[in-house]
Amino acid sequence: KKILKKIIKYILNNKYNFVQLRYIFINNGGKRQKSKWTRIIRC
C-alpha cells in the first residue's frame, strides 16, 4: 500500500510539473503558439 501511494504521488507530481512546463512554454512562446495552446486549454 505504501508503494502504491508513493507511485500515485510521483504521477501526480509529474502531472503538476507538466502543467507548469506547459504554462512556461505558453509564456515564452510566440503569439501563434499561444493561440494554439489557449484553444486546447479552453476545450
C-alpha positions as CSV (number, residue, x, y, z in Angstrom):
1,K,0.0,0.0,0.0
2,K,2.8,2.4,0.8
3,I,4.5,1.7,-2.5
4,L,1.2,2.5,-4.4
5,K,0.8,5.8,-2.5
6,K,4.4,6.7,-3.5
7,I,3.7,5.9,-7.1
8,I,0.5,7.9,-7.1
9,K,2.3,10.8,-5.6
10,Y,5.0,10.6,-8.2
11,I,2.5,10.5,-11.0
12,L,0.6,13.5,-9.5
13,N,3.9,15.4,-9.2
14,N,4.8,14.7,-12.8
15,K,1.3,15.9,-14.0
16,Y,1.8,19.1,-12.0
17,N,5.3,19.6,-13.4
18,F,4.0,19.0,-16.9
19,V,1.3,21.7,-16.4
20,Q,4.0,24.1,-15.1
21,L,6.2,23.4,-18.1
22,R,3.2,23.9,-20.4
23,Y,2.5,27.3,-18.9
24,I,6.1,28.3,-19.1
25,F,6.1,27.3,-22.8
26,I,2.9,29.4,-23.4
27,N,4.5,32.4,-21.7
28,N,7.8,32.1,-23.7
29,G,6.2,31.0,-27.0
30,G,5.1,33.2,-29.9
31,K,1.5,34.5,-30.4
32,R,0.7,31.7,-32.9
33,Q,1.8,29.1,-30.3
34,K,-0.2,30.9,-27.6
35,S,-3.4,30.8,-29.6
36,K,-3.0,27.0,-30.3
37,W,-2.4,26.2,-26.6
38,T,-5.2,28.5,-25.4
39,R,-7.6,26.8,-27.8
40,I,-6.6,23.4,-26.3
41,I,-7.0,24.7,-22.7
42,R,-10.4,26.2,-23.5
43,C,-11.7,22.9,-24.8
